[in-house]
Amino acid sequence: MNITCLMNLPNTVMDLANGTYKGRSVPEIIVIIVTVSSAALCTINHYHHNTFHRNYCLVVTLVGIAGCIKIHSYYLLGTQNERMDKNLDRFNDTVDELNYTKEVLTGRVEKLHDTNKALDETNKALGEKL
């Protein structure tokens, strides 16, 4: 690795840990690939570099792993929120349907009361004629 690459790596890793790169959203798989790659580089180059470089690689790997966990938790949280929103929408639809059914049944009960009242009046009139 050249010095320029090493100088830019912390910013790149921190951006990836936040799920972005150059202001754009980065899929979780890219963060995982970068993390695994940096861990592999650390392992391969373990004996060829000084302690600073090994520690630097370790930090890069840990930050990458933290980024993966962070992105994954945001993804799961987002998915759970979407499911909760859908369930809430379904619940609200069910409440609306129940309210409509209640109105329909109330109307039918009122009609039955009116019919019952009319039958009582008819029975009364028939009783008077007999």
C-alpha positions as CSV (number, residue, x, y, z in Angstrom):
1,M,0.0,0.0,0.0
2,N,1.3,3.4,-0.8
3,I,1.2,6.4,1.6
4,T,-1.7,8.2,-0.2
5,C,-3.9,5.1,0.1
6,L,-3.1,4.9,3.8
7,M,-3.9,8.6,4.3
8,N,-7.3,8.3,2.6
9,L,-8.3,5.0,4.1
10,P,-9.6,6.3,7.5
11,N,-12.0,8.7,5.8
12,T,-13.2,6.1,3.4
13,V,-13.7,3.6,6.2
14,M,-15.5,6.1,8.4
15,D,-17.8,7.0,5.4
16,L,-18.5,3.3,4.8
17,A,-19.2,2.8,8.5
18,N,-21.9,5.4,8.2
19,G,-23.3,3.6,5.1
20,T,-22.2,6.3,2.6
21,Y,-19.4,6.9,0.2
22,K,-18.8,10.3,-1.3
23,G,-22.3,11.3,-0.2
24,R,-24.1,8.3,-1.7
25,S,-25.7,5.5,0.1
26,V,-23.7,2.2,0.1
27,P,-25.3,-1.2,0.2
28,E,-24.4,-3.3,3.3
29,I,-22.7,-5.9,1.2
30,I,-20.0,-3.4,0.0
31,V,-19.2,-2.5,3.6
32,I,-18.9,-6.2,4.4
33,I,-16.6,-6.7,1.4
34,V,-14.4,-3.8,2.5
35,T,-14.2,-5.1,6.0
36,V,-13.3,-8.6,5.0
37,S,-10.8,-7.4,2.5
38,S,-9.1,-5.2,5.1
39,A,-9.0,-8.1,7.6
40,A,-7.5,-10.3,4.9
41,L,-4.9,-7.7,4.1
42,C,-4.0,-7.5,7.8
43,T,-3.6,-11.2,8.1
44,I,-1.5,-11.6,4.9
45,N,0.7,-8.6,5.7
46,H,0.9,-9.3,9.4
47,Y,4.7,-10.0,9.5
48,H,5.7,-7.6,6.7
49,H,4.7,-4.3,8.4
50,N,5.4,-2.6,11.7
51,T,3.1,-2.6,14.7
52,F,1.5,0.7,13.8
53,H,0.3,-0.7,10.5
54,R,-1.1,-3.9,12.1
55,N,-2.9,-1.8,14.7
56,Y,-4.2,0.5,11.9
57,C,-5.5,-2.5,10.0
58,L,-7.2,-3.8,13.1
59,V,-8.9,-0.4,13.7
60,V,-10.0,-0.3,10.0
61,T,-11.5,-3.8,10.4
62,L,-13.3,-3.0,13.7
63,V,-14.7,0.2,12.3
64,G,-15.9,-1.7,9.2
65,I,-17.6,-4.4,11.4
66,A,-19.2,-1.7,13.5
67,G,-20.4,-0.1,10.3
68,C,-21.9,-3.4,9.1
69,I,-23.7,-3.8,12.4
70,K,-25.0,-0.2,12.3
71,I,-26.3,-0.4,8.8
72,H,-27.8,-3.8,9.5
73,S,-29.6,-2.5,12.6
74,Y,-30.9,0.5,10.7
75,Y,-32.1,-1.8,8.0
76,L,-33.9,-4.1,10.5
77,L,-35.4,-1.1,12.3
78,G,-36.6,0.3,9.0
79,T,-38.2,-3.0,8.0
80,Q,-39.9,-3.3,11.4
81,N,-41.3,0.2,11.1
82,E,-42.6,-0.6,7.7
83,R,-44.3,-3.7,9.0
84,M,-45.8,-1.8,11.9
85,D,-47.1,0.9,9.6
86,K,-48.7,-1.8,7.4
87,N,-50.2,-3.5,10.4
88,L,-51.5,-0.1,11.7
89,D,-53.0,0.6,8.2
90,R,-54.7,-2.8,8.3
91,F,-56.0,-2.2,11.8
92,N,-57.4,1.2,10.8
93,D,-59.1,-0.4,7.8
94,T,-60.6,-3.0,10.0
95,V,-61.9,-0.3,12.4
96,D,-63.4,1.6,9.4
97,E,-65.1,-1.6,8.3
98,L,-66.5,-2.3,11.8
99,N,-67.8,1.3,12.0
100,Y,-69.5,0.9,8.6
101,T,-71.0,-2.5,9.7
102,K,-72.2,-0.8,13.0
103,E,-73.9,1.9,11.0
104,V,-75.6,-0.6,8.7
105,L,-76.8,-2.7,11.6
106,T,-78.0,0.3,13.5
107,G,-80.0,1.3,10.4
108,R,-81.5,-2.2,10.2
109,V,-82.4,-2.2,13.9
110,E,-84.2,1.1,13.4
111,K,-86.1,-0.4,10.5
112,L,-87.0,-3.4,12.6
113,H,-88.3,-1.1,15.3
114,D,-90.4,0.8,12.8
115,T,-91.7,-2.5,11.3
116,N,-92.5,-3.8,14.8
117,K,-94.3,-0.6,15.7
118,A,-96.4,-0.8,12.4
119,L,-97.3,-4.4,13.2
120,D,-98.4,-3.5,16.7
121,E,-100.6,-0.8,15.2
122,T,-102.0,-3.2,12.6
123,N,-102.7,-5.8,15.4
124,K,-104.4,-3.1,17.4
125,A,-106.6,-2.0,14.4
126,L,-107.5,-5.7,13.6
127,G,-108.4,-6.3,17.3
128,E,-110.7,-3.3,17.3
129,K,-112.5,-4.6,14.1
130,L,-113.0,-8.0,15.5
